[in-house]
């Protein structure tokens, strides 16, 4: 410890230094200021002098202080970074001023503002460090409390602003640079300073008015307010109500502008008479910072009603728009402290209280409801609620942001009615076009069938039987064309019966390459580009072959002077954005494209190419069902078809087919139909169909096969036979039946007593609701009308024989 003599020596040294170091001498003389001196020449720079003010501040006696380093006043909460700054200044022999958290002898914390200065002798040698100290605890606590109050106020105002759909912006004092623009959703946001905001957001015809209002606002130092056209975020032109207030410095000079803009496009479109209506700003609060003043002015100048309320449902704040709108719909003004739900009629008050209670629980949500006095106005409001929280996150109230959407709802209702009328008109036009095309084609085919039958009868009566075969062939040909026409219509309407299987599309194209070359002729160059890693597709291979051949024929017809066709496969993985563009579910697809170098198509033709009976070919050279059939086939297969074409440059038609994630089985070998011998074992087959000619045809086929036939004309009669003791080896039934059940329902009912019953369903189109999206039960098969005798016979024989083989194997 340093004794009294050393202290006296230091006091004398201070007196000696006083003439040349006035600041230090003055500090020592100010005995009320805590001060101490350290000796850097000793290890750990100990304290060698502390005045009475320092001992009073810290509570330590001088004997407890001298000889110790100043760090004994520090505690675990003292900032290590600040301590490091002090240590660094001491090592560099430099003065430093810093505030440090210290502790008194009794453990009480206090904030210490230190001013540490080195003292050098006449030779420049460092002799001491002087440190003066101030207790700034109360000052820091006052600043902290003030900052917390400002922060809570900022949070409340920021929450109110964020509930609005308005755009907020900042510009320079001369309006030449846009510093910030955010919020809302009708303008493109930017956080980068911009000098070309006028060209970016304002159409040319409104720029002069904007600049004139800017000049006026700058000249008068008053609020900027203008309704003008703007470029919206999607590139279209809309209307904005823009307002801004100047930020002034202490000398009254403008430093920058804070503003807000509201999308008023709907109001301008619906209320032409109010185009010149402007919303003025002008309310400023003198004791608020620039940021708080911005928030307050935005809320007050908003055209949308905004109010805040406490947990007792009392109004604690509202803007002018809220007061005006409430007066408009109820005929009275609201006041601070009003219990808001009590201002409404009883039925509306209960609804309003329920909405406010939800927000007071902390929920953020939006509702649509009618409020108002029916005798004055009862608009429909879209109201957004949000809780109001304090600095600790506790709900201390809530607020709502309202928007009158009555005009928008009326416009939407009128638009929906107009669109429905248009859809109905378009539907009737499409039905007329479809039925007209069907009548034309079927009348031609029926004329050929009926004429051939009449001539067959005439020639047979005349005994000229050798001509019968020619007329029979003509009738059969017309009947097959009618079946093909029906098939194409079902394909277009997505009602054809498909047999989707895992298919190697590259292999399918390779197998058809020679057929396509022969079909398109030598004047057309065919190029096949198969993706080496092409995915399998889940598709009906025979229908895909028909679609590919039709596309190549169309491509050939588009190149009368020759050209080239490219058939290409590729894998396509579509994310959500790409899938929306192609109108398919997201996923993986195998694309099959046919591109030609022909005449191409105009946009008007492309818009109609998938319509049934629409064709650009001369009369008699096309039915207009080819592309519509391909369209329906792709849709029913879970894919899509797309066309890209440019007049004079060619056309590309692409099929997108769902990927099959698995192996592809080798296709089964099929041979030509041959006459089946009569069965030696016999079988009993129940034939259920409401069309007598179909029952006659199937019965004759069964007789030729050596089987016994039982007939029924509806599902009720068929079910009675199936529930009897009669032996039934196979049920052949139409899907669409009278009698209360369809064919599948009848078969499933029969299987309750005949669980092993074999079933062959025949149908004129793919009744997906009846056939269960193509998922038939075991022992069930389906055959599409019209069918050939050979096909029906082969299917019946194969089902019966397969059943007997399984029975023999046990």
C-alpha positions in Angstrom: 0.0 0.0 0.0 1.1 3.5 -0.7 1.6 5.4 2.6 0.7 9.0 3.5 4.1 10.3 2.5 3.6 8.9 -1.0 0.2 10.6 -1.2 1.7 13.9 -0.1 4.4 13.5 -2.8 1.7 12.9 -5.5 -0.2 16.0 -4.3 2.9 18.0 -4.6 3.6 16.6 -8.1 0.1 17.6 -9.2 0.8 21.1 -8.0 4.1 21.1 -9.9 2.3 19.9 -13.1 -0.5 22.4 -12.9 1.1 25.3 -14.8 1.8 23.2 -17.9 -1.2 20.9 -17.8 -4.1 23.2 -17.1 -6.9 20.6 -17.9 -5.6 18.2 -15.3 -5.0 20.9 -12.7 -8.6 22.1 -13.3 -9.9 18.6 -12.9 -8.0 18.1 -9.6 -9.3 21.4 -8.3 -13.0 20.4 -9.1 -13.1 18.4 -5.9 -16.7 17.4 -6.5 -15.7 15.4 -9.6 -14.5 11.8 -8.8 -10.9 11.5 -10.0 -8.0 9.2 -9.7 -4.4 8.8 -10.9 -2.6 5.6 -11.9 1.1 5.0 -12.3 1.9 3.2 -15.6 5.5 2.7 -14.5 4.4 0.2 -11.9 3.1 -3.4 -12.7 -0.6 -3.5 -13.6 -0.9 0.4 -13.6 -2.1 0.7 -10.0 -4.2 3.6 -8.6 -1.9 5.9 -6.6 -4.4 8.7 -6.0 -8.2 9.0 -5.5 -10.0 12.1 -4.3 -12.8 12.2 -1.8 -15.5 12.5 -4.5 -14.3 9.1 -6.0 -14.5 7.4 -2.6 -17.9 8.9 -2.1 -19.1 7.6 -5.5 -17.8 4.1 -5.1 -18.2 3.6 -1.3 -14.6 2.3 -1.0 -12.2 4.0 1.5 -9.0 5.4 0.0 -7.0 2.6 1.7 -9.1 0.0 -0.1 -8.5 1.7 -3.5 -4.8 2.7 -3.6 -2.5 0.1 -5.2 -5.3 -1.7 -7.1 -6.1 -1.7 -10.8 -9.3 0.0 -11.8 -10.8 -3.3 -12.9 -12.0 -4.1 -9.4 -15.0 -1.9 -10.0 -16.1 -4.1 -13.0 -18.6 -6.9 -12.9 -19.8 -9.8 -15.1 -22.2 -7.5 -16.9 -19.4 -5.0 -17.8 -18.9 -5.0 -21.6 -15.7 -6.8 -22.4 -15.5 -4.8 -25.7 -15.5 -1.5 -23.8 -12.8 -2.8 -21.4 -10.7 -3.8 -24.4 -11.1 -0.3 -25.8 -9.8 1.2 -22.5 -6.9 -1.3 -22.4 -6.0 -0.5 -26.0 -6.0 3.3 -25.4 -3.8 2.9 -22.3 -1.3 0.8 -24.3 -1.2 3.4 -27.0 -0.9 6.2 -24.4 -3.9 8.0 -25.8 -6.9 9.7 -24.2 -10.3 8.0 -24.3 -13.8 8.9 -23.2 -16.2 6.0 -22.7 -19.2 5.0 -20.6 -18.7 1.8 -18.6 -21.0 -0.3 -16.3 -19.3 -0.4 -12.8 -20.2 -1.6 -9.4 -20.0 0.1 -6.0 -18.8 -1.5 -2.9 -22.4 -2.4 -1.8 -22.9 -4.2 -5.2 -25.1 -1.4 -6.7 -24.6 -1.0 -10.5 -23.8 2.5 -11.9 -22.9 3.8 -15.3 -19.6 5.6 -15.2 -18.5 8.1 -17.9 -14.7 7.9 -17.9 -12.3 10.5 -19.3 -8.8 9.0 -19.2 -5.8 11.1 -20.2 -2.0 10.4 -20.2 0.3 12.9 -18.4 3.8 13.4 -19.8 6.7 15.3 -18.2 8.8 18.0 -19.9 10.8 15.3 -21.6 7.8 13.6 -23.1 8.0 10.7 -20.7 4.7 9.2 -19.6 4.4 9.7 -15.8 0.7 9.2 -14.9 -2.8 8.6 -16.2 -5.5 11.0 -14.9 -9.1 9.7 -14.9 -12.2 11.9 -14.2 -15.5 10.2 -13.7 -19.3 11.0 -13.9 -22.2 9.0 -12.6 -24.6 9.0 -15.7 -26.9 6.2 -14.4 -30.0 8.4 -14.2 -29.3 9.9 -17.6 -29.0 6.5 -19.2 -32.1 5.2 -17.5 -34.1 8.3 -18.6 -32.9 7.8 -22.2 -33.7 4.1 -22.1 -37.2 4.7 -20.8 -37.7 7.4 -23.5 -36.5 5.0 -26.2 -38.9 2.2 -25.0 -41.8 4.7 -25.1 -40.9 5.7 -28.6 -40.4 2.1 -29.7 -43.8 1.1 -28.4 -45.4 4.1 -30.2 -43.5 3.1 -33.4 -44.8 -0.5 -33.1 -48.4 0.6 -32.8 -48.2 3.0 -35.7 -46.2 0.5 -37.8 -48.8 -2.2 -37.2 -51.6 0.2 -38.3 -49.7 1.1 -41.5 -48.9 -2.5 -42.3 -52.7 -3.3 -42.1 -53.2 -0.9 -45.0 -52.9 -1.9 -48.6 -51.3 1.4 -49.5 -47.9 2.0 -51.0 -45.4 4.0 -48.9 -42.6 6.0 -50.4 -39.8 8.5 -49.6 -38.3 11.1 -52.0 -35.7 13.7 -51.8 -36.4 17.3 -50.9 -36.4 18.3 -54.6 -38.3 15.1 -55.7 -35.5 14.2 -58.1 -34.7 10.9 -56.4 -37.0 8.2 -55.1 -35.3 6.6 -52.0 -37.8 3.9 -51.1 -41.2 2.4 -52.3 -42.9 -0.5 -50.6 -46.2 -2.0 -49.4 -49.4 -2.6 -51.3 -49.5 -4.8 -54.3 -50.3 -2.6 -57.3 -46.9 -1.0 -57.9 -43.6 -2.7 -58.3 -41.6 -2.3 -55.1 -38.1 -0.9 -55.0 -35.6 -0.2 -52.3 -32.9 1.2 -54.6 -32.6 5.0 -55.0 -34.0 5.9 -58.5 -33.8 9.2 -60.5 -36.2 8.0 -63.2 -39.3 7.3 -61.1 -41.4 9.7 -63.2 -40.8 7.7 -66.4 -41.1 4.3 -64.5 -44.4 4.9 -62.7 -46.2 7.9 -64.4 -47.7 7.7 -68.0 -46.6 10.7 -70.2 -50.0 12.3 -70.2 -50.0 12.8 -66.4 -46.4 13.8 -65.9 -47.0 17.5 -66.3 -49.7 17.5 -63.7 -47.5 15.6 -61.3 -44.5 18.0 -61.7 -46.8 21.0 -61.3 -48.1 19.7 -58.0 -44.6 18.9 -56.9 -43.5 22.4 -57.7 -46.5 23.9 -55.8 -45.8 21.7 -52.7 -42.1 22.6 -52.6 -42.8 26.3 -53.1 -45.5 26.4 -50.3 -43.9 23.7 -48.1 -47.3 22.1 -47.8 -48.7 18.6 -48.4 -48.5 17.1 -51.9 -51.8 15.6 -53.0 -52.8 14.4 -56.5 -54.9 11.7 -58.2 -53.1 10.5 -61.4 -52.6 7.5 -63.6 -49.8 5.1 -62.9 -48.2 2.0 -64.5 -49.4 -0.9 -62.4 -47.2 -3.9 -61.5 -48.6 -6.0 -64.3 -47.8 -3.3 -66.9 -51.3 -2.0 -67.3 -52.4 1.6 -66.5 -54.5 2.3 -63.4 -55.2 5.2 -61.1 -53.5 6.2 -57.8 -54.3 8.7 -55.1 -50.9 9.9 -53.9 -50.2 12.0 -50.9 -46.9 13.3 -49.3 -45.9 15.6 -46.5 -42.6 17.5 -46.1 -40.0 16.8 -43.3 -38.6 20.1 -42.1 -35.4 20.7 -40.1 -35.0 23.1 -37.3 -34.6 26.0 -39.7 -37.8 25.2 -41.6 -36.0 23.7 -44.6 -37.4 20.6 -46.4 -35.1 17.6 -45.9 -37.2 15.0 -47.7 -40.8 13.9 -48.3 -42.8 11.0 -46.9 -45.8 9.8 -48.8 -48.4 7.1 -49.4 -50.4 6.0 -52.5 -53.7 4.2 -52.8 -55.0 2.1 -55.7 -58.2 3.9 -56.8 -58.5 2.1 -60.2 -61.8 0.4 -59.3 -63.3 3.6 -58.0 -62.2 5.6 -61.1 -63.7 2.9 -63.4 -67.0 2.7 -61.5 -67.4 6.4 -60.6 -66.6 8.4 -63.6 -68.2 11.5 -62.0 -65.7 11.5 -59.2 -62.6 11.7 -61.3 -61.7 15.1 -60.0 -62.1 14.2 -56.3 -58.9 14.6 -54.3 -58.0 13.6 -50.8 -56.0 16.2 -48.9 -53.2 15.7 -46.3 -52.1 18.3 -43.9 -52.2 17.1 -40.3 -48.8 17.1 -38.7 -47.8 16.6 -35.1 -45.0 18.9 -34.0 -43.7 16.7 -31.2 -43.3 13.6 -33.3 -40.2 12.4 -35.0 -40.1 12.3 -38.8 -40.7 8.5 -38.9 -43.7 8.7 -36.5 -45.1 11.7 -38.4 -44.9 9.7 -41.6 -47.0 6.8 -40.1 -49.5 9.1 -38.5 -50.1 11.1 -41.7 -50.4 8.0 -43.8 -53.1 6.6 -41.5 -54.9 9.9 -41.2 -54.9 10.6 -44.9 -56.0 7.0 -45.9 -59.3 6.9 -47.8 -60.0 3.6 -46.0 -61.6 3.6 -42.5 -59.1 2.6 -39.8 -59.8 2.4 -36.1 -58.1 1.0 -33.0 -59.9 -0.3 -29.8 -59.0 -1.5 -26.4 -60.0 -4.8 -24.7 -63.2 -3.2 -23.5 -64.2 -2.5 -27.1 -63.7 1.3 -26.6 -62.4 3.3 -29.5 -58.9 4.6 -28.8 -58.0 5.9 -32.3 -59.6 6.4 -35.7 -58.9 8.3 -38.9 -61.0 10.8 -40.6 -62.2 8.3 -43.2 -63.6 6.1 -40.4 -65.5 9.0 -38.9 -66.9 10.1 -42.3 -67.9 6.5 -43.3 -69.7 5.8 -40.0 -71.5 9.1 -40.3 -72.6 8.2 -43.9 -74.0 4.8 -43.0 -75.5 5.6 -39.5 -75.9 9.4 -39.5 -73.7 10.1 -36.5 -70.0 10.7 -35.6 -68.0 8.4 -33.4 -66.0 9.7 -30.4 -62.9 8.5 -28.6 -64.1 6.3 -25.7 -67.3 5.0 -27.5 -68.0 1.3 -26.9 -68.0 0.6 -30.6 -70.4 -2.4 -30.9 -73.0 -0.4 -28.9 -73.2 2.1 -31.7 -74.7 -0.5 -34.1 -78.3 -1.9 -34.2 -78.6 -4.9 -31.8 -78.3 -7.5 -34.6 -75.2 -5.9 -36.2 -73.7 -5.0 -32.8 -73.5 -8.7 -31.8 -71.7 -9.5 -35.1 -69.3 -6.6 -34.6 -68.5 -7.6 -31.0 -67.8 -11.1 -32.2 -65.3 -9.9 -34.8 -63.6 -7.6 -32.3 -63.3 -10.4 -29.7 -61.5 -12.6 -32.2 -58.9 -9.9 -32.9 -58.5 -9.4 -29.1 -57.5 -13.1 -28.7 -54.5 -12.4 -31.0 -56.1 -13.6 -34.3 -55.4 -11.9 -37.6 -58.1 -12.4 -40.2 -60.4 -10.8 -42.9 -64.2 -11.0 -43.0 -66.9 -9.7 -45.4 -70.2 -8.4 -43.8 -72.9 -5.8 -44.3 -73.1 -2.9 -41.8 -75.2 0.2 -41.8 -78.6 1.7 -41.3 -80.8 0.3 -44.0 -82.6 3.7 -44.2 -79.3 5.5 -45.1 -76.8 3.0 -46.5 -75.9 -0.6 -45.8 -72.8 -1.3 -47.8 -70.8 -4.6 -47.9 -67.5 -4.2 -46.1 -64.3 -6.2 -46.4 -62.7 -5.7 -42.9 -59.2 -6.9 -41.9 -58.6 -7.3 -38.1 -55.2 -7.5 -36.4 -54.2 -7.5 -32.7 -52.3 -4.5 -31.2 -49.4 -5.6 -29.0 -47.1 -3.9 -26.5 -43.3 -4.2 -26.5 -43.5 -7.6 -24.6 -46.0 -9.0 -27.2 -49.1 -8.8 -25.0 -52.4 -8.0 -26.7 -53.4 -4.5 -25.5 -56.1 -4.0 -28.1 -56.8 -4.4 -31.8 -57.5 -2.5 -34.9 -59.4 -3.0 -38.2 -58.9 -1.7 -41.7 -62.2 -1.6 -43.7 -63.0 -1.3 -47.4 -66.4 -0.7 -49.0 -66.7 -3.4 -51.7 -70.4 -2.9 -52.6 -69.7 -1.5 -56.1 -67.1 -4.3 -56.8 -69.6 -7.0 -55.8 -72.3 -5.5 -57.9 -69.9 -5.3 -60.9 -68.8 -9.0 -60.3 -72.4 -10.1 -60.2 -73.2 -8.3 -63.4 -70.1 -9.7 -65.0 -70.9 -13.3 -63.9 -74.4 -13.0 -65.4 -73.0 -11.7 -68.7 -70.4 -14.5 -68.8 -73.0 -17.1 -68.1 -75.1 -15.8 -70.9 -72.1 -15.8 -73.2 -71.2 -19.4 -72.2 -74.8 -20.5 -72.8 -74.7 -18.9 -76.3 -71.4 -20.5 -77.1 -72.6 -23.9 -75.9 -75.7 -23.7 -78.1 -73.5 -22.7 -81.1 -71.2 -25.6 -80.4 -74.1 -28.1 -80.1 -75.5 -26.8 -83.3 -72.2 -27.2 -85.1 -71.7 -30.7 -83.7 -75.2 -31.9 -84.4 -75.1 -30.4 -87.9 -71.8 -32.2 -88.6 -73.1 -35.5 -87.2 -76.4 -35.3 -89.2 -74.5 -34.7 -92.4 -72.0 -37.5 -91.9 -74.4 -40.1 -90.5 -77.1 -39.3 -93.1 -74.5 -40.0 -95.8 -73.5 -43.3 -94.1 -77.2 -44.3 -93.4 -78.0 -43.6 -97.1 -75.3 -46.0 -98.1 -76.4 -48.7 -95.6 -80.2 -48.5 -96.3 -79.7 -48.2 -100.0 -77.4 -51.2 -100.1 -79.9 -53.3 -98.0 -82.8 -52.3 -100.3 -80.8 -53.2 -103.4 -79.8 -56.5 -101.8 -83.5 -57.3 -101.2 -84.4 -56.3 -104.7 -81.7 -58.4 -106.3 -82.5 -61.4 -104.2 -86.2 -61.1 -105.2 -85.0 -60.9 -108.8 -82.8 -63.9 -108.3 -79.6 -61.9 -109.1 -77.8 -63.1 -106.0 -74.3 -62.5 -107.5 -74.8 -58.7 -107.0 -75.7 -59.2 -103.3 -72.1 -59.6 -102.2 -71.2 -56.2 -103.7 -74.0 -54.4 -101.9 -73.2 -56.3 -98.7 -69.6 -55.1 -98.9 -70.9 -51.5 -99.4 -73.2 -51.7 -96.4 -70.5 -53.2 -94.2 -68.0 -50.5 -95.3 -70.5 -47.7 -94.5 -71.2 -49.4 -91.1 -67.5 -49.5 -90.3 -67.1 -45.8 -91.2 -70.0 -45.0 -89.0 -68.3 -46.9 -86.2 -65.1 -45.0 -86.9 -67.0 -41.7 -86.8 -68.6 -42.7 -83.4 -65.1 -43.7 -82.1 -63.7 -40.3 -83.1 -66.6 -38.5 -81.4 -66.0 -40.5 -78.2 -62.3 -39.8 -78.4 -63.1 -36.0 -78.7 -65.5 -36.2 -75.8 -63.1 -38.3 -73.7 -65.6 -41.2 -73.6 -63.8 -43.8 -75.6 -62.8 -47.1 -73.9 -59.0 -46.9 -73.5 -56.6 -49.7 -72.5 -53.6 -47.7 -71.0 -50.5 -49.8 -70.6 -46.8 -49.0 -69.9 -45.5 -48.2 -73.5 -42.1 -47.7 -75.0 -42.9 -44.7 -77.2 -39.5 -44.9 -78.9 -40.2 -48.5 -79.8 -43.7 -47.7 -81.0 -42.4 -44.9 -83.3 -39.7 -47.2 -84.7 -42.3 -49.9 -85.4 -44.4 -47.4 -87.3 -41.6 -45.6 -89.2 -41.9 -47.7 -92.4 -45.7 -47.4 -92.4 -45.4 -43.6 -92.0 -42.8 -43.4 -94.8 -45.1 -45.3 -97.2 -48.1 -43.2 -96.2 -46.5 -39.7 -96.6 -44.8 -40.7 -99.9 -41.4 -40.2 -101.4 -41.8 -36.4 -101.7 -41.6 -36.0 -97.9 -38.4 -36.5 -95.8 -39.1 -38.3 -92.5 -36.7 -37.8 -89.6 -37.1 -39.7 -86.3 -35.3 -38.3 -83.2 -35.8 -40.6 -80.2 -34.5 -39.4 -76.8 -32.0 -42.1 -75.8 -33.3 -42.2 -72.2 -37.0 -41.7 -73.0 -39.3 -42.5 -70.2 -42.1 -45.1 -70.7 -45.6 -43.5 -71.0 -48.9 -44.8 -69.5 -51.1 -44.8 -72.6 -53.2 -46.9 -74.9 -50.6 -47.9 -77.6 -53.1 -48.6 -80.4 -54.7 -45.2 -79.9 -51.3 -43.5 -79.8 -50.4 -45.2 -83.1 -53.6 -43.8 -84.6 -52.9 -40.3 -83.3 -49.3 -40.4 -84.6 -50.4 -41.6 -88.1 -53.1 -38.9 -88.2 -50.6 -36.2 -87.2 -48.2 -37.3 -90.0 -51.0 -37.4 -92.6 -52.0 -33.8 -91.5 -48.3 -32.8 -91.8 -48.1 -34.3 -95.3 -51.3 -32.5 -96.5 -49.8 -29.2 -95.3 -46.8 -29.7 -97.7 -48.3 -30.2 -101.2 -44.9 -29.4 -102.8 -42.9 -31.6 -100.5 -40.9 -30.9 -97.3 -39.9 -32.6 -94.1 -41.5 -34.2 -91.1 -39.6 -34.6 -87.8 -41.0 -37.1 -85.2 -39.3 -36.5 -81.8 -39.6 -37.8 -78.3 -38.3 -36.1 -75.1 -38.6 -36.2 -71.4 -40.4 -33.2 -69.8 -40.4 -32.6 -66.0 -42.9 -29.8 -65.3 -42.8 -27.8 -62.1 -45.9 -25.8 -60.9 -45.2 -22.8 -63.1 -44.5 -24.8 -66.3 -47.5 -27.0 -65.6 -49.8 -24.0 -65.4 -48.5 -22.7 -68.7 -49.2 -26.1 -70.3 -52.5 -26.6 -68.4 -51.4 -30.0 -66.9 -50.9 -31.2 -63.4 -47.2 -30.9 -62.2 -45.2 -34.0 -62.8 -43.2 -35.9 -65.4 -44.3 -36.4 -69.0 -43.1 -38.0 -72.2 -43.5 -35.7 -75.1 -44.1 -36.9 -78.7 -43.9 -34.1 -81.3 -44.6 -34.1 -85.0 -43.1 -31.0 -86.8 -43.5 -30.1 -90.5 -42.1 -27.4 -92.8 -45.5 -26.7 -94.4 -47.9 -23.8 -94.8 -48.5 -23.3 -91.1 -51.6 -21.9 -89.5 -52.8 -18.5 -88.4 -53.8 -17.8 -84.7 -57.4 -17.8 -85.8 -57.2 -21.3 -87.2 -55.2 -22.6 -84.2 -58.0 -21.4 -81.9 -60.4 -23.7 -83.7 -58.4 -26.7 -84.9 -59.7 -28.9 -82.0 -63.3 -28.2 -82.7 -65.2 -31.2 -84.1 -65.9 -31.0 -87.9 -63.7 -27.9 -88.3 -61.3 -28.4 -91.2 -59.4 -26.2 -93.6 -59.3 -29.0 -96.3 -61.6 -28.9 -99.3 -65.0 -30.5 -99.1 -64.8 -34.2 -99.2 -61.1 -34.4 -98.2 -61.5 -34.3 -94.4 -64.1 -34.9 -91.7 -62.6 -32.3 -89.3 -62.4 -35.0 -86.5 -58.8 -35.9 -86.7 -57.3 -33.3 -84.3 -60.4 -33.3 -82.1 -60.0 -37.0 -81.7 -56.3 -36.5 -80.8 -57.2 -33.8 -78.3 -59.8 -36.0 -76.6 -57.4 -39.0 -76.5 -54.6 -36.9 -74.9 -57.0 -35.4 -72.3 -58.5 -38.8 -71.4 -55.0 -40.2 -71.0 -54.1 -37.6 -68.4 -52.0 -35.6 -70.8 -52.4 -32.6 -73.1 -51.8 -31.7 -76.8 -50.3 -28.3 -77.8 -49.8 -26.7 -81.2 -47.2 -24.1 -82.2 -47.4 -22.8 -85.7 -46.3 -19.8 -87.9 -47.8 -19.2 -91.3 -45.3 -20.1 -94.0 -42.9 -21.7 -91.5 -44.6 -24.9 -90.5 -46.4 -26.5 -87.5 -45.4 -28.5 -84.5 -48.0 -30.6 -82.6 -46.8 -32.1 -79.3 -48.5 -34.7 -77.2 -47.6 -34.7 -73.5 -48.3 -38.2 -72.0 -47.9 -39.2 -68.3 -44.7 -41.0 -67.4 -44.9 -44.6 -66.3 -42.5 -45.2 -63.4 -41.6 -48.8 -64.0 -40.7 -51.5 -66.5 -42.4 -52.0 -69.9 -43.6 -55.5 -70.7 -43.1 -56.9 -74.2 -46.2 -56.6 -76.4 -48.2 -59.8 -76.8 -48.2 -61.4 -80.3 -51.6 -61.2 -82.0 -52.6 -63.2 -85.0 -55.4 -62.9 -87.5 -58.9 -63.9 -86.4 -59.7 -67.5 -87.4 -63.0 -69.4 -87.3 -63.4 -71.1 -83.9 -64.6 -74.7 -83.8 -67.7 -75.7 -81.8 -67.1 -76.6 -78.2 -67.4 -80.2 -77.2 -68.0 -79.4 -73.6 -70.8 -76.9 -73.9 -71.6 -73.9 -71.6 -74.5 -71.8 -70.6 -74.3 -68.0 -71.2 -76.8 -65.4 -70.0 -77.1 -62.5 -72.5 -78.7 -59.3 -71.0 -79.3 -56.4 -73.4 -82.3 -54.1 -74.0 -81.6 -54.1 -77.8 -83.2 -57.2 -79.4 -80.8 -57.2 -82.4 -77.8 -57.3 -80.2 -79.2 -60.2 -78.2 -80.0 -62.0 -81.5 -76.4 -61.4 -82.7 -74.8 -62.6 -79.5 -77.2 -65.6 -79.3 -76.3 -66.7 -82.8 -72.6 -66.4 -82.0 -73.0 -68.6 -79.0 -75.0 -71.2 -81.0 -72.1 -71.3 -83.5 -69.7 -71.9 -80.6 -71.8 -74.7 -79.3 -73.0 -72.8 -76.2 -76.5 -72.5 -74.8 -77.9 -68.9 -74.6 -80.4 -67.5 -72.1 -81.8 -64.0 -72.9 -83.0 -61.2 -70.7 -84.1 -57.7 -71.8 -83.4 -55.7 -68.6 -81.4 -56.0 -65.3 -84.4 -57.1 -63.3 -85.0 -60.1 -65.5 -81.3 -60.9 -65.7 -80.9 -60.8 -61.9 -83.9 -63.2 -61.5 -82.0 -65.7 -63.7 -78.7 -65.2 -61.9 -80.4 -65.8 -58.5 -82.0 -69.0 -59.7 -80.4 -72.5 -59.7 -79.7 -72.4 -63.4 -76.1 -73.1 -64.4 -74.4 -69.9 -65.7 -70.8 -70.1 -67.0 -70.7 -66.6 -68.3 -72.7 -63.4 -68.1 -72.6 -61.1 -71.2 -74.4 -57.8 -70.4 -74.7 -54.3 -71.8 -73.5 -51.7 -69.3 -76.5 -49.4 -69.8 -79.7 -51.3 -68.9 -83.2 -50.5 -67.8 -84.7 -52.2 -64.8 -83.1 -50.2 -61.9 -79.5 -51.4 -62.2 -76.7 -51.0 -64.8 -74.8 -54.0 -66.0 -72.0 -53.8 -63.5 -74.3 -53.4 -60.6 -76.3 -56.4 -61.7 -73.1 -58.5 -62.0 -71.9 -57.5 -58.6 -75.3 -58.3 -57.1 -75.1 -61.7 -58.7 -71.7 -62.4 -57.3 -73.1 -62.3 -53.8 -74.5 -65.8 -54.6 -72.2 -66.7 -57.5 -68.7 -65.4 -56.4 -66.9 -67.1 -59.3 -69.2 -65.7 -62.0 -67.4 -64.7 -65.2 -68.6 -61.4 -66.7 -68.2 -59.7 -70.1 -69.5 -56.2 -70.2 -70.3 -54.6 -73.6 -70.7 -50.8 -74.0 -71.2 -48.2 -76.6 -68.9 -45.7 -74.8 -66.6 -45.6 -71.7 -69.1 -44.9 -68.9 -66.3 -44.2 -66.5 -68.6 -43.7 -63.5 -70.1 -47.2 -64.1 -66.8 -48.9 -65.0 -65.0 -47.4 -62.1 -62.4 -45.5 -64.1 -61.5 -48.7 -66.0 -60.7 -50.7 -62.8 -62.8 -53.8 -63.2 -62.9 -56.6 -60.7 -61.2 -60.0 -61.2 -63.1 -62.2 -63.7 -64.6 -59.1 -65.4 -63.8 -57.9 -69.0 -65.2 -55.2 -71.2 -65.8 -55.0 -75.0 -66.7 -51.9 -76.9 -69.5 -51.7 -79.5 -69.6 -52.1 -82.4 -67.6 -55.3 -82.5 -67.0 -57.9 -85.1 -68.4 -61.4 -84.9 -64.9 -62.9 -84.8 -63.8 -60.6 -81.9 -66.9 -61.3 -79.8 -66.6 -65.1 -80.4 -62.9 -65.1 -79.6 -63.5 -63.1 -76.4 -66.3 -65.4 -75.2 -64.4 -68.6 -75.9 -61.2 -67.3 -74.2 -63.1 -66.3 -71.0 -64.9 -69.6 -70.7 -61.8 -71.7 -71.5 -59.7 -69.7 -69.1 -62.3 -70.3 -66.3 -62.3 -74.0 -67.0 -58.5 -74.2 -66.9 -58.3 -72.4 -63.5 -61.0 -74.8 -62.2 -58.9 -77.9 -63.4 -55.8 -76.5 -61.7 -57.7 -76.1 -58.5 
